[in-house]
Amino acid sequence: LNNSYITRQKRWEISCKLQLSERQVKV
């Protein structure tokens, strides 16, 4: 559970960064 939780957090962080980069590229 702990491992999956960390992976989930990392995934969320990566998705957040991707969204930010996508927004920057769009703008």
WOHU-V395351 format. One record per backbone hydrogen bond with DSSP energy under -1.0 kcal/mol. CO is the residue of the C=O (numbers start at 0). NH is the residue of the N-H. Records with the same first field share a line. If there is no record, write none. Layout:
CO=NH / NH
This chain:
0=4
1=5
2=6
3=7
4=8
5=9
6=10
7=11
8=12
9=13
10=14
11=15
12=16
13=17
14=18
15=19
16=20
17=21
18=22
19=23
20=24
21=25
22=26
